[in-house]
Amino acid sequence: MADGKRPLWQWSACELAAAIAARKVTAVEAVSSAVARLRATNDKINAVVDDLGEAALREAEAHDKAISGGSPIGPLHGVPVTIKENVDQKGCSTPNGVVAFKDVIAPDDAPVVRNLRRAGAIIIGRTNTPEFSFRGTTVNELHGRTFNPWNATASAGGSSGGAAAAVMMGYGPIAHGNDIGGSLRFPAYACGAATVKPGLGRVPAYNPSAAVERGLLAQVMSVQGVICREVRDVRLAMRSLVSYDPRDPWQVPMPFEGPPEPGPIKVAFTRNTFDFSLHPAVARALDTARGALAAAGYDVREVEPPLLKEAAVTGARCLFGEAKALMDADVRKYGSKTVVAIFDEYYRYFQPFEGLEFLKAMADRNRFIRAWTTFLADYPLVLTPFLPAPIFTWNRDEQGAEGVREVLGSALYSYAMNFMGLPAAIVPANENDGQPVGVQIVGRRFREDMILDAAEVVERAVGVMAERLWSG
């Protein structure tokens, strides 16, 4: 709960928004606290790569004048947030972690930026991403490495590693990120944060600076979202992010909350990690989450969801087939030697689909989706591992075939959900030698609200990880 003893940078978005609306706290105070925290500690973490604090403070003054004048305010009025630097923010660079793209200046705001601003949020900085936003860790030659706030040798996750590190360090309670194969969930898992990868069509996406349209797989697998310290803040932010924007033909405008589900809600539970060993810390996290849900009245049953590995492998081979066809020339022309070598390992491991093989695999996507939507009709939620082990070391994917296998090969539960367009949350449920370990909760399309309900149950049982980080 909000109180006068904690600095404002530790407050949740819900607490800040309520206090600002009630005129107990000003937007200037909220933004000043987050900016001061950023400037005092970011040099050790390297989460924010573009400090927009001065402009944010001027904007906060305008927000305070608006509220004192009786103007209508949005649900995030005065709340400091960060934006990942692979998304357009008018007047800012959108380099996507690539040195050659550092002078690409956004002519307008992307829909996610516009929606956050319309809700009253104030952007205090832009966060780091790996080259081309295509790694499970966050490092590049343009800005350097983002450090995990818990452990300097551990990955902060990727590609939204800057976002997760920023939110856990107190640079605003809401951090924008995106996810094409796990880029919201890897960082949340690594840093002890909460997130929900929205389903296909939920949050509008478009970069006005883009010279060409993205490939089909990128269009159907990549989604915009947020990483927060608390599940309730994810919910608060998502209600604003889903606002309609005509620039995204894939978006389906629907209310964030759906109708109540008759109880008890059935939850399918699996601990299957296929060809990878289940680490004891992940097993304990799964058992903790399972127990919390059962105690809260959910009907949790150990049952295997359909075709998970097949969907994941097919999706990854399709995605890397598209990447090889549409991205590879840019990766080799503009990427570092490190990222070129990693992409070569991606191709060796995932064996990209091409030509007729690619078309047949894309047709088969419907079979996987149908199997899962049928399964979800009976089990509205699915509790799964996210990774079979705690987060890997920051440069593990640079260590050849075994490194890529551990970082991406083991993440079957991650990119399977992108390929099928299903929403999936990460919530912390355990620690391993001081490093957070999370679980994944999957649900029906357009029912992120139900997923977050379940994630909050787990969070209540385990606690908010940021509080442990700050107290340690």
Legacy VTK file of the C-alpha trace (Angstrom):
# vtk DataFile Version 3.0
C-alpha trace
ASCII
DATASET POLYDATA
POINTS 472 float
0.000 0.000 0.000
1.063 3.578 -0.609
2.421 5.416 2.415
4.617 8.340 3.331
7.594 6.154 4.254
8.392 4.726 0.826
9.826 6.922 -1.943
7.408 7.486 -4.810
9.570 5.512 -7.220
8.623 2.403 -5.236
4.877 3.001 -5.539
2.757 0.968 -7.927
1.047 2.544 -10.917
-2.309 1.945 -9.238
-1.148 3.769 -6.116
0.348 6.689 -8.031
-2.649 7.111 -10.337
-5.076 7.099 -7.398
-2.976 9.519 -5.345
-2.527 11.932 -8.256
-6.246 11.842 -9.068
-7.022 12.559 -5.400
-4.466 15.413 -5.403
-2.462 13.780 -2.636
0.585 13.549 -4.901
1.466 15.676 -7.923
2.608 14.397 -11.292
5.784 16.443 -10.849
6.523 14.631 -7.595
5.907 11.212 -9.147
8.007 11.918 -12.232
10.771 13.655 -10.266
11.167 10.640 -7.999
11.435 8.182 -10.907
13.829 10.420 -12.856
16.042 10.936 -9.806
16.140 7.186 -9.222
17.038 6.622 -12.893
19.859 9.147 -12.812
21.248 7.795 -9.558
21.408 4.124 -10.592
21.067 3.620 -14.358
24.818 3.792 -14.955
25.105 0.459 -13.115
22.201 -1.230 -14.948
22.077 0.415 -18.410
18.347 -0.164 -18.782
17.420 3.302 -20.087
19.431 4.434 -23.106
17.642 7.735 -23.761
16.942 9.892 -20.698
13.855 12.032 -21.398
13.605 13.340 -17.864
13.649 17.062 -18.624
10.822 16.836 -21.151
8.945 14.533 -18.775
9.125 17.076 -15.962
7.751 19.806 -18.217
4.940 17.470 -19.232
4.260 16.665 -15.579
3.840 20.369 -14.828
1.231 20.572 -17.593
-0.511 17.508 -16.166
-0.697 19.147 -12.754
-2.143 22.330 -14.231
-4.768 20.267 -16.046
-5.881 18.487 -12.899
-5.940 21.683 -10.832
-8.046 23.302 -13.546
-10.626 20.528 -13.403
-9.838 19.008 -16.813
-10.765 15.340 -17.354
-7.860 12.995 -16.681
-6.964 9.532 -17.905
-6.422 6.386 -15.835
-2.618 6.791 -15.955
-2.528 10.555 -15.396
0.954 11.524 -14.239
2.325 7.978 -14.022
5.954 7.722 -15.265
6.608 5.038 -17.888
9.346 3.907 -20.274
9.178 2.926 -23.954
11.316 0.277 -25.640
13.503 1.854 -28.299
12.311 -0.385 -31.133
8.948 1.429 -31.190
8.349 4.876 -32.651
8.061 7.852 -30.350
7.789 11.122 -32.248
11.106 12.952 -32.461
13.109 10.088 -30.935
15.458 7.604 -32.553
14.187 4.083 -33.305
17.487 2.208 -33.784
16.285 -1.266 -32.762
19.653 -1.848 -31.117
21.568 -1.348 -34.381
24.337 1.247 -34.788
23.456 1.866 -38.445
19.865 2.798 -37.528
20.672 5.307 -34.777
19.597 8.243 -36.939
16.151 6.839 -37.797
13.885 9.469 -36.247
10.214 8.666 -35.685
7.832 11.026 -37.550
4.921 10.136 -35.261
3.989 8.031 -32.250
3.289 4.324 -32.608
-0.207 3.310 -31.431
1.088 1.947 -28.117
2.825 5.255 -27.364
-0.235 7.224 -28.377
-2.510 5.088 -26.197
-0.276 5.448 -23.144
-0.088 9.204 -23.621
-3.836 9.497 -24.094
-4.249 7.657 -20.794
-2.098 10.328 -19.155
1.202 8.457 -18.793
4.434 10.454 -18.939
7.423 8.940 -20.767
10.682 9.408 -18.850
13.016 7.324 -21.012
13.557 4.743 -23.733
14.879 1.293 -22.903
17.528 -0.957 -24.378
16.983 -3.849 -26.787
19.402 -6.271 -28.515
20.297 -5.915 -32.180
17.167 -6.324 -34.318
15.299 -7.213 -31.077
16.019 -10.859 -31.814
17.846 -12.317 -28.814
16.900 -13.692 -25.415
19.387 -11.328 -23.786
19.864 -7.560 -24.087
23.217 -6.327 -25.383
24.317 -4.446 -28.496
27.225 -2.408 -29.855
25.171 0.799 -29.821
24.403 0.976 -26.106
26.107 -1.999 -24.468
24.644 -4.560 -22.079
21.661 -4.219 -19.780
22.411 -5.858 -16.426
20.037 -8.030 -14.447
19.249 -6.131 -11.208
19.556 -9.355 -9.175
22.745 -10.854 -10.556
25.398 -9.272 -12.769
26.213 -12.540 -14.539
22.592 -13.448 -15.331
20.788 -12.302 -18.449
18.215 -9.545 -18.033
16.251 -11.378 -20.716
15.445 -10.148 -24.176
14.501 -8.518 -26.165
12.706 -6.229 -23.659
15.505 -6.616 -21.117
15.893 -2.869 -20.731
12.189 -2.581 -19.940
12.222 -5.266 -17.231
15.398 -3.968 -15.608
14.038 -0.402 -15.675
10.763 -1.273 -13.992
12.439 -3.383 -11.317
14.915 -0.590 -10.583
12.104 1.932 -10.102
12.267 3.917 -13.340
8.472 4.065 -13.443
6.030 1.282 -12.517
5.120 0.516 -16.151
7.583 -0.399 -18.902
6.483 -0.890 -22.489
7.838 -3.909 -24.337
6.938 -6.293 -27.138
7.098 -10.016 -27.813
7.597 -12.007 -31.031
8.844 -15.205 -29.404
9.153 -14.360 -25.722
10.505 -10.810 -25.590
8.156 -9.685 -22.806
8.282 -12.982 -20.952
12.026 -13.747 -20.970
12.809 -10.410 -19.240
9.929 -10.700 -16.766
11.090 -14.228 -15.924
14.703 -13.087 -15.579
14.032 -10.002 -13.477
11.142 -11.128 -11.263
8.522 -8.942 -12.924
4.985 -9.586 -14.162
3.726 -9.390 -17.720
1.096 -10.703 -20.066
1.856 -11.292 -23.717
-1.444 -10.249 -25.307
-3.077 -12.437 -27.890
-3.121 -11.658 -31.599
-5.225 -8.601 -32.421
-5.386 -7.227 -28.892
-3.025 -4.211 -28.872
-2.526 -2.099 -32.024
0.989 -2.027 -33.494
2.591 0.061 -36.240
5.843 1.985 -36.676
5.410 5.123 -38.834
9.172 5.119 -39.507
9.095 1.672 -41.137
10.072 1.764 -44.817
8.341 -1.558 -45.588
5.692 -3.725 -43.967
6.819 -6.557 -41.731
6.581 -10.162 -42.862
3.469 -12.223 -42.223
4.982 -14.146 -39.286
6.091 -10.914 -37.640
2.590 -9.527 -38.117
0.849 -12.488 -36.472
3.447 -13.368 -33.823
4.654 -9.981 -32.553
2.556 -8.143 -29.963
2.877 -5.032 -27.796
2.529 -5.066 -24.021
3.978 -3.976 -20.693
6.207 -5.292 -17.930
5.378 -4.231 -14.374
6.417 -5.038 -10.838
2.859 -5.982 -9.884
0.102 -7.812 -11.733
-2.483 -5.132 -10.938
-0.355 -2.586 -12.810
-0.256 -4.850 -15.868
-4.050 -4.880 -15.807
-4.276 -1.097 -15.369
-1.941 -0.439 -18.295
-3.489 -3.048 -20.586
-6.906 -1.422 -20.315
-5.419 1.628 -22.029
-3.206 -0.232 -24.505
-6.142 -2.028 -26.135
-7.679 1.257 -27.343
-8.462 1.143 -31.049
-6.038 2.475 -33.660
-6.998 2.247 -37.360
-3.365 1.879 -38.441
-3.291 -1.786 -37.372
-5.523 -3.973 -39.593
-5.040 -6.950 -37.242
-6.504 -5.274 -34.182
-9.917 -6.424 -32.984
-11.399 -3.671 -30.780
-12.921 -5.369 -27.744
-13.283 -4.485 -24.054
-10.402 -5.712 -21.921
-12.664 -7.503 -19.439
-14.829 -10.373 -20.665
-17.910 -11.990 -19.099
-17.534 -13.915 -15.822
-16.595 -17.565 -16.233
-18.734 -20.022 -14.245
-16.685 -21.559 -11.465
-14.780 -23.420 -10.450
-12.462 -22.494 -13.324
-10.525 -25.491 -14.587
-6.758 -25.107 -14.932
-4.676 -27.610 -16.866
-1.297 -28.102 -15.215
1.813 -29.527 -16.877
5.416 -29.913 -15.795
6.507 -31.457 -19.106
9.760 -29.962 -20.410
10.170 -32.470 -23.242
13.856 -32.995 -24.108
15.090 -30.735 -21.299
15.556 -31.501 -17.604
13.187 -29.754 -15.201
15.243 -27.780 -12.683
14.144 -28.269 -9.040
13.594 -24.510 -8.610
11.193 -24.471 -11.557
9.423 -27.551 -10.214
8.965 -25.785 -6.867
7.659 -22.669 -8.611
5.102 -24.760 -10.488
4.013 -26.527 -7.307
3.693 -23.195 -5.486
1.549 -21.727 -8.251
-0.540 -24.874 -8.475
-1.150 -24.859 -4.729
-2.053 -21.168 -4.670
-4.593 -21.588 -7.457
-6.139 -24.671 -5.854
-6.403 -22.886 -2.498
-8.167 -19.987 -4.234
-10.848 -22.303 -5.627
-9.492 -23.115 -9.086
-9.939 -26.711 -10.241
-6.323 -27.583 -11.080
-5.746 -30.862 -12.897
-2.506 -32.334 -14.191
-3.268 -32.890 -17.855
-1.178 -32.507 -20.985
-2.215 -29.763 -23.451
-2.205 -30.798 -27.118
0.569 -30.551 -29.699
2.722 -28.109 -27.734
6.113 -29.231 -28.985
4.881 -29.625 -32.555
3.372 -26.139 -32.569
6.515 -24.621 -31.082
8.938 -26.277 -33.472
6.777 -25.521 -36.499
6.355 -21.911 -35.431
10.064 -21.404 -34.836
10.990 -22.939 -38.186
8.450 -20.696 -39.911
9.660 -17.589 -38.083
13.295 -18.260 -38.901
12.338 -19.097 -42.462
10.813 -15.650 -42.759
13.764 -14.060 -40.950
16.231 -15.722 -43.301
14.279 -14.545 -46.345
13.474 -10.992 -45.226
16.003 -10.033 -42.511
19.186 -11.905 -43.259
20.650 -9.370 -45.691
20.236 -6.563 -43.133
21.611 -8.706 -40.311
24.760 -9.414 -42.330
25.116 -5.849 -43.601
24.384 -3.955 -40.384
24.736 -6.464 -37.560
27.774 -7.130 -35.384
29.909 -10.229 -35.904
28.377 -11.593 -32.715
24.781 -11.313 -33.872
25.616 -12.705 -37.333
27.145 -15.764 -35.673
24.079 -16.157 -33.439
21.727 -15.995 -36.430
23.807 -18.683 -38.151
23.305 -20.876 -35.062
19.575 -20.083 -35.117
19.387 -21.352 -38.688
21.358 -24.504 -37.900
19.256 -25.324 -34.854
15.781 -24.467 -36.150
16.229 -25.485 -39.827
14.089 -22.726 -41.404
11.187 -23.688 -43.615
11.319 -22.415 -47.194
9.063 -22.442 -50.248
6.357 -25.120 -50.356
7.460 -26.487 -46.988
6.845 -23.058 -45.450
3.382 -22.778 -47.017
2.366 -26.222 -45.767
3.586 -25.394 -42.272
1.623 -22.154 -42.241
-1.481 -24.044 -43.317
-0.852 -26.468 -40.451
-0.918 -23.538 -38.027
-4.718 -23.776 -38.066
-4.531 -27.356 -36.802
-2.501 -26.311 -33.772
-4.755 -23.358 -33.017
-7.885 -25.488 -33.362
-6.485 -28.120 -31.001
-5.691 -25.471 -28.404
-8.911 -23.483 -28.687
-10.829 -26.746 -28.293
-8.719 -27.636 -25.260
-9.182 -24.144 -23.782
-12.947 -24.492 -24.121
-12.673 -27.156 -21.411
-9.656 -25.768 -19.539
-9.782 -21.952 -19.754
-6.310 -21.636 -18.189
-3.100 -23.635 -18.564
-0.257 -23.484 -16.018
3.101 -24.328 -17.615
6.830 -23.912 -17.174
8.234 -20.997 -19.166
11.802 -22.277 -19.231
12.948 -25.595 -17.767
15.579 -23.825 -15.637
16.277 -20.428 -14.042
17.473 -17.721 -16.407
20.737 -18.368 -18.232
23.957 -16.335 -18.145
23.921 -13.091 -20.113
26.063 -14.334 -23.029
24.878 -17.950 -23.176
23.548 -17.616 -26.738
27.045 -16.602 -27.898
28.368 -20.039 -26.922
27.591 -22.010 -30.058
24.976 -24.671 -30.636
24.523 -25.625 -26.974
24.082 -21.982 -26.016
21.324 -21.420 -28.573
19.711 -24.710 -27.545
19.562 -23.608 -23.900
18.390 -20.053 -24.597
15.831 -20.554 -27.367
15.625 -24.271 -28.007
14.322 -24.887 -24.495
11.704 -22.113 -24.708
9.036 -24.233 -26.398
6.263 -22.877 -24.167
7.248 -19.367 -25.183
7.144 -19.175 -28.977
4.379 -21.771 -29.292
2.008 -19.157 -27.860
3.179 -16.506 -30.320
2.666 -18.864 -33.242
-0.883 -19.681 -32.117
-1.732 -16.105 -31.115
-2.611 -17.038 -27.525
-2.142 -14.731 -24.526
0.292 -15.827 -21.834
1.476 -14.273 -18.567
4.617 -14.622 -16.492
4.430 -14.267 -12.712
7.249 -14.983 -10.236
6.686 -18.035 -8.038
10.059 -18.913 -6.512
13.699 -17.931 -6.113
16.876 -19.871 -6.883
19.992 -18.595 -5.088
18.492 -15.118 -5.045
17.359 -15.216 -8.684
13.580 -15.095 -9.363
11.907 -18.015 -11.116
8.487 -17.641 -12.711
5.688 -19.683 -14.217
3.550 -19.140 -17.298
-0.249 -18.990 -17.390
-1.907 -19.337 -20.805
-5.528 -18.600 -21.643
-8.100 -18.039 -24.337
-7.792 -15.249 -26.878
-9.190 -11.952 -25.580
-9.203 -13.279 -22.002
-6.040 -11.688 -20.687
-8.222 -10.569 -17.789
-8.765 -14.166 -16.655
-5.059 -14.888 -16.966
-4.225 -11.870 -14.813
-6.807 -12.943 -12.224
-4.906 -16.202 -11.831
-1.524 -14.468 -11.871
-2.665 -12.221 -9.013
-3.533 -15.297 -6.960
0.020 -16.591 -7.397
1.464 -13.157 -6.634
-0.492 -12.920 -3.384
0.924 -16.271 -2.291
4.523 -15.477 -3.228
4.790 -11.720 -2.785
6.072 -8.934 -5.017
9.677 -9.654 -5.972
10.670 -5.992 -6.216
10.178 -5.614 -2.478
12.781 -8.343 -1.881
15.147 -6.744 -4.385
14.961 -3.354 -2.694
15.223 -4.733 0.833
18.271 -6.809 -0.077
LINES 1 473
472 0 1 2 3 4 5 6 7 8 9 10 11 12 13 14 15 16 17 18 19 20 21 22 23 24 25 26 27 28 29 30 31 32 33 34 35 36 37 38 39 40 41 42 43 44 45 46 47 48 49 50 51 52 53 54 55 56 57 58 59 60 61 62 63 64 65 66 67 68 69 70 71 72 73 74 75 76 77 78 79 80 81 82 83 84 85 86 87 88 89 90 91 92 93 94 95 96 97 98 99 100 101 102 103 104 105 106 107 108 109 110 111 112 113 114 115 116 117 118 119 120 121 122 123 124 125 126 127 128 129 130 131 132 133 134 135 136 137 138 139 140 141 142 143 144 145 146 147 148 149 150 151 152 153 154 155 156 157 158 159 160 161 162 163 164 165 166 167 168 169 170 171 172 173 174 175 176 177 178 179 180 181 182 183 184 185 186 187 188 189 190 191 192 193 194 195 196 197 198 199 200 201 202 203 204 205 206 207 208 209 210 211 212 213 214 215 216 217 218 219 220 221 222 223 224 225 226 227 228 229 230 231 232 233 234 235 236 237 238 239 240 241 242 243 244 245 246 247 248 249 250 251 252 253 254 255 256 257 258 259 260 261 262 263 264 265 266 267 268 269 270 271 272 273 274 275 276 277 278 279 280 281 282 283 284 285 286 287 288 289 290 291 292 293 294 295 296 297 298 299 300 301 302 303 304 305 306 307 308 309 310 311 312 313 314 315 316 317 318 319 320 321 322 323 324 325 326 327 328 329 330 331 332 333 334 335 336 337 338 339 340 341 342 343 344 345 346 347 348 349 350 351 352 353 354 355 356 357 358 359 360 361 362 363 364 365 366 367 368 369 370 371 372 373 374 375 376 377 378 379 380 381 382 383 384 385 386 387 388 389 390 391 392 393 394 395 396 397 398 399 400 401 402 403 404 405 406 407 408 409 410 411 412 413 414 415 416 417 418 419 420 421 422 423 424 425 426 427 428 429 430 431 432 433 434 435 436 437 438 439 440 441 442 443 444 445 446 447 448 449 450 451 452 453 454 455 456 457 458 459 460 461 462 463 464 465 466 467 468 469 470 471
